[in-house]
Amino acid sequence: MDIGKRTVFVWEENAGEIHKEDCAQRLAAMTTVKSAHYKSPSEGEIVSFADTCGMFRVDTQLLNQINAIGDITICTLPDHFPVKKGDRLASIHIVPLVTKEEQIIQAEALCKGKQLFDLHPYQHKKIGVIITGSEIYHRRIQDKFKPLIRQKMKQYPSEIIGVTICDDDIDMISNTAQSHLNVGADLLIFTGSMSVDPNDLTPTAIRKLSAEIVTHGIPAQPGNMTLIAYLNNVAILGVPSAAFHAHATVFDVVLPQVFAGDKFTKQELIRLGESGLCYGCKTCHFPVCSFGRY
């Protein structure tokens, strides 16, 4: 039979080498994810797919260690990336047709007891929305936040259990927030009055709830005045007016992690500085862009 080859090589099994499809299977076995699945290898590549919507996480340091071994190549979506059911998460294969088994053993040892990547499914949230500002409360201007919040929450498993407009009054704002908590809110979203103006009392009202402020101010634009806090397991977001001036802001960046139920750290938010400047594309492609990678 003519196969168009001048030379045919014969691979000797059990010579300390492993075929690339067997490598892919073993590498996949060391990187299992509860909310994802692998399809059978094709041409030596095995791909992971999401079984649900959620936030994708990667141990970047561990990934770099594995890819430095030699013939192994594992590529993934970015850390903290929001995904939908059916999205590709990771691709695993080796470069040559066969490789030394010792490389696979080394990778398996690195992954032992660790999670190379993971998918954190979104959790259902009951949301209380507190819209602040005397100009809105006294109807001098029309509120733009309520329809914006409702539209963005359609992307996540959520129920808005109340929307209240408050005057610039600390007691009114904090009491309203407490009323939402009393009926089961596990996510509070405060809108407006987030700047450094003396009349902007929302951050003070949030502190009055005895919430732990992770940050008021994030190195990212638009939305650098965003506030993130927690009251026990209740996430609290203070959203500045930039949210309705731009298609994608810090608000959109942080929502996936909030719905995944993972608490932010100050250090995570500081890392946003490197990718925190929105490019301002005429047609927004967020999150498939550089904005908000941390």
C-alpha positions as CSV (number, residue, x, y, z in Angstrom):
1,M,0.0,0.0,0.0
2,D,1.4,3.4,-1.0
3,I,1.0,5.9,1.8
4,G,3.3,8.5,0.3
5,K,6.1,8.1,2.8
6,R,9.7,7.4,2.0
7,T,10.5,6.1,5.5
8,V,8.3,4.3,8.0
9,F,9.2,4.4,11.7
10,V,8.1,1.6,14.1
11,W,7.4,2.7,17.7
12,E,8.5,0.1,20.3
13,E,6.0,0.0,23.1
14,N,7.3,-0.2,26.7
15,A,10.5,1.6,25.8
16,G,10.0,4.3,28.5
17,E,7.9,6.4,26.1
18,I,4.2,7.1,25.9
19,H,2.1,7.9,22.9
20,K,0.6,11.4,22.9
21,E,-3.1,10.3,23.2
22,D,-2.1,8.2,26.3
23,C,-0.3,11.3,27.6
24,A,-3.4,13.4,27.1
25,Q,-5.5,10.9,29.1
26,R,-3.1,10.8,32.0
27,L,-2.7,14.6,32.1
28,A,-6.5,15.0,32.0
29,A,-6.9,12.5,34.9
30,M,-4.7,14.8,37.1
31,T,-6.7,17.9,36.2
32,T,-10.3,16.8,36.7
33,V,-12.9,19.5,37.4
34,K,-16.3,18.6,39.0
35,S,-18.3,21.1,36.8
36,A,-16.6,20.2,33.5
37,H,-15.8,17.2,31.3
38,Y,-13.2,16.1,28.8
39,K,-14.0,14.8,25.3
40,S,-12.0,11.9,23.9
41,P,-8.6,12.8,22.6
42,S,-8.4,13.8,18.9
43,E,-5.0,13.9,17.2
44,G,-3.4,13.8,20.6
45,E,-5.3,16.7,22.1
46,I,-7.9,16.5,24.8
47,V,-10.2,19.5,25.6
48,S,-12.1,20.4,28.8
49,F,-15.6,21.8,28.4
50,A,-17.8,23.6,31.0
51,D,-20.9,21.8,32.3
52,T,-22.4,25.0,33.8
53,C,-22.0,28.7,33.9
54,G,-19.5,30.0,36.4
55,M,-16.1,31.5,37.0
56,F,-13.0,29.7,35.7
57,R,-9.9,29.6,38.0
58,V,-6.3,28.7,37.2
59,D,-3.3,28.1,39.4
60,T,-1.0,30.1,37.2
61,Q,2.2,29.2,39.0
62,L,1.4,25.5,38.8
63,L,0.5,25.8,35.1
64,N,3.8,27.5,34.4
65,Q,5.7,24.7,36.2
66,I,4.0,22.0,34.2
67,N,4.5,23.8,30.9
68,A,8.2,24.1,31.8
69,I,8.8,20.4,32.0
70,G,9.5,19.8,28.3
71,D,7.0,18.3,25.8
72,I,3.8,19.1,27.7
73,T,1.6,22.0,26.6
74,I,-1.5,22.9,28.6
75,C,-3.3,26.1,27.6
76,T,-6.4,27.5,29.4
77,L,-8.7,30.5,29.5
78,P,-7.5,33.3,31.8
79,D,-7.9,33.1,35.5
80,H,-11.1,34.6,36.8
81,F,-12.8,34.2,33.4
82,P,-16.6,34.0,33.2
83,V,-17.8,31.1,31.2
84,K,-21.1,29.6,29.9
85,K,-22.1,26.0,29.7
86,G,-20.3,24.4,26.7
87,D,-17.4,26.8,26.7
88,R,-13.9,25.4,26.2
89,L,-11.8,25.7,29.3
90,A,-8.4,24.0,28.6
91,S,-6.5,22.1,26.0
92,I,-3.9,19.4,26.8
93,H,-1.4,17.7,24.6
94,I,2.3,17.0,24.0
95,V,4.3,18.4,21.1
96,P,5.9,15.1,19.7
97,L,4.1,11.9,18.9
98,V,5.6,10.2,21.9
99,T,7.4,11.5,25.0
100,K,9.4,10.1,28.0
101,E,7.0,8.8,30.7
102,E,9.2,10.5,33.3
103,Q,7.8,13.9,32.1
104,I,4.2,12.8,32.7
105,I,5.2,11.4,36.1
106,Q,6.8,14.7,37.0
107,A,3.6,16.6,36.0
108,E,1.5,14.2,38.0
109,A,3.7,14.7,41.1
110,L,3.4,18.5,40.8
111,C,-0.4,18.2,40.6
112,K,-0.8,15.8,43.5
113,G,-3.0,17.4,46.2
114,K,-3.5,20.6,44.1
115,Q,-6.1,21.9,41.7
116,L,-4.6,23.1,38.4
117,F,-7.8,24.7,37.3
118,D,-11.4,24.7,38.5
119,L,-14.8,26.0,37.6
120,H,-16.8,27.7,40.4
121,P,-20.5,27.5,39.4
122,Y,-22.6,30.6,40.0
123,Q,-24.8,30.6,43.1
124,H,-28.3,32.0,43.2
125,K,-28.4,35.4,44.9
126,K,-31.3,37.3,46.4
127,I,-30.5,41.0,45.7
128,G,-31.4,44.1,47.5
129,V,-30.8,47.3,45.5
130,I,-30.4,50.7,47.3
131,I,-30.3,53.7,44.9
132,T,-29.0,56.8,46.6
133,G,-29.0,60.5,45.8
134,S,-31.2,63.4,46.8
135,E,-31.5,64.4,43.1
136,I,-33.1,61.0,42.4
137,Y,-35.1,60.8,45.6
138,H,-36.7,64.2,45.0
139,R,-37.2,63.3,41.3
140,R,-35.1,66.2,40.0
141,I,-33.5,63.6,37.7
142,Q,-34.6,60.3,36.4
143,D,-33.0,57.1,37.9
144,K,-31.0,55.2,35.4
145,F,-29.6,52.5,37.7
146,K,-32.7,50.4,38.2
147,P,-33.1,49.3,34.6
148,L,-29.3,48.8,34.3
149,I,-29.2,46.6,37.4
150,R,-32.1,44.5,36.2
151,Q,-30.5,44.0,32.8
152,K,-27.1,43.0,34.1
153,M,-28.6,40.5,36.7
154,K,-30.3,38.6,33.8
155,Q,-26.9,37.1,33.1
156,Y,-26.8,35.4,36.6
157,P,-29.0,33.2,38.7
158,S,-30.7,35.9,40.8
159,E,-33.8,37.4,42.2
160,I,-34.1,41.1,42.9
161,I,-36.2,41.1,46.1
162,G,-36.4,44.9,46.5
163,V,-35.3,48.2,45.0
164,T,-35.4,51.3,47.2
165,I,-34.5,54.9,46.4
166,C,-33.0,56.8,49.3
167,D,-32.2,60.4,50.1
168,D,-28.7,61.4,51.0
169,D,-29.3,60.4,54.6
170,I,-27.0,57.9,56.4
171,D,-29.7,56.5,58.6
172,M,-32.2,56.1,55.8
173,I,-29.6,54.3,53.6
174,S,-28.4,52.0,56.3
175,N,-31.9,51.2,57.6
176,T,-33.0,50.4,54.1
177,A,-30.1,48.1,53.6
178,Q,-31.0,46.3,56.9
179,S,-34.6,45.9,55.8
180,H,-33.4,44.1,52.7
181,L,-31.1,41.9,54.8
182,N,-34.0,41.1,57.1
183,V,-36.0,39.5,54.2
184,G,-33.1,37.4,53.1
185,A,-30.9,39.4,50.8
186,D,-27.5,37.9,50.3
187,L,-26.2,40.5,47.9
188,L,-26.6,44.3,48.4
189,I,-26.0,46.7,45.6
190,F,-25.7,50.4,46.4
191,T,-25.7,52.7,43.4
192,G,-24.6,56.4,43.2
193,S,-23.0,58.7,45.8
194,M,-19.7,56.8,45.8
195,S,-17.3,59.6,45.1
196,V,-15.3,61.8,47.6
197,D,-17.9,64.6,47.6
198,P,-19.0,65.4,51.2
199,N,-22.6,64.8,50.2
200,D,-21.8,61.3,49.0
201,L,-22.7,59.3,52.2
202,T,-23.2,55.8,50.8
203,P,-19.7,54.5,52.0
204,T,-20.4,55.9,55.5
205,A,-23.8,54.2,55.5
206,I,-22.2,50.9,54.5
207,R,-19.7,51.2,57.3
208,K,-22.6,51.8,59.7
209,L,-23.9,48.3,58.9
210,S,-20.6,47.0,60.5
211,A,-19.6,45.7,57.1
212,E,-15.9,44.8,56.5
213,I,-14.7,47.1,53.7
214,V,-12.3,45.3,51.4
215,T,-11.7,48.4,49.3
216,H,-13.2,51.7,48.3
217,G,-11.4,52.3,45.1
218,I,-10.0,49.9,42.5
219,P,-7.1,50.6,40.1
220,A,-9.3,50.2,37.0
221,Q,-11.3,52.5,34.7
222,P,-14.2,53.0,34.2
223,G,-15.4,52.5,37.7
224,N,-12.4,53.1,39.9
225,M,-14.6,54.4,42.8
226,T,-16.2,50.9,43.2
227,L,-16.6,49.7,46.8
228,I,-16.5,46.0,47.8
229,A,-17.4,44.9,51.3
230,Y,-18.8,41.9,53.2
231,L,-21.2,41.6,56.1
232,N,-20.6,38.0,57.2
233,N,-21.4,36.1,53.9
234,V,-23.4,38.9,52.3
235,A,-21.5,40.6,49.5
236,I,-21.9,44.4,49.3
237,L,-21.1,46.4,46.1
238,G,-21.0,50.1,45.9
239,V,-21.4,51.0,42.2
240,P,-20.4,54.5,40.9
241,S,-22.2,56.3,38.2
242,A,-19.7,55.1,35.6
243,A,-21.8,52.0,35.4
244,F,-24.3,53.6,33.1
245,H,-21.8,55.6,31.1
246,A,-19.9,52.6,29.7
247,H,-20.8,49.2,28.5
248,A,-18.3,47.4,30.7
249,T,-16.9,48.7,34.0
250,V,-15.4,47.4,37.2
251,F,-19.0,46.3,38.1
252,D,-19.0,43.8,35.3
253,V,-15.5,42.6,36.2
254,V,-16.3,41.7,39.8
255,L,-19.8,40.2,39.3
256,P,-18.6,36.7,38.2
257,Q,-16.6,36.3,41.4
258,V,-19.4,37.6,43.5
259,F,-21.9,35.1,42.0
260,A,-19.3,32.3,42.3
261,G,-19.3,33.0,46.1
262,D,-15.6,33.6,46.4
263,K,-14.7,36.6,48.6
264,F,-12.3,39.2,47.2
265,T,-9.0,40.0,48.8
266,K,-7.4,43.4,48.6
267,Q,-4.4,41.9,46.8
268,E,-6.6,40.4,44.0
269,L,-8.2,43.8,43.4
270,I,-4.8,45.6,43.3
271,R,-3.7,43.2,40.5
272,L,-6.4,44.7,38.4
273,G,-4.1,47.7,37.8
274,E,-2.2,45.8,35.0
275,S,-5.3,45.2,32.9
276,G,-7.6,47.8,34.5
277,L,-7.8,50.3,31.6
278,C,-10.6,49.7,29.2
279,Y,-9.5,50.0,25.6
280,G,-12.8,51.8,24.7
281,C,-13.6,49.8,21.6
282,K,-16.4,51.1,19.4
283,T,-18.0,47.7,19.7
284,C,-17.5,46.2,23.2
285,H,-16.4,42.6,23.3
286,F,-16.1,42.3,27.1
287,P,-15.2,39.8,28.6
288,V,-13.3,38.6,25.5
289,C,-10.7,41.3,25.9
290,S,-7.8,42.4,28.1
291,F,-10.0,44.5,30.4
292,G,-10.3,43.1,33.9
293,R,-7.9,40.3,33.9
294,Y,-6.6,39.8,37.4
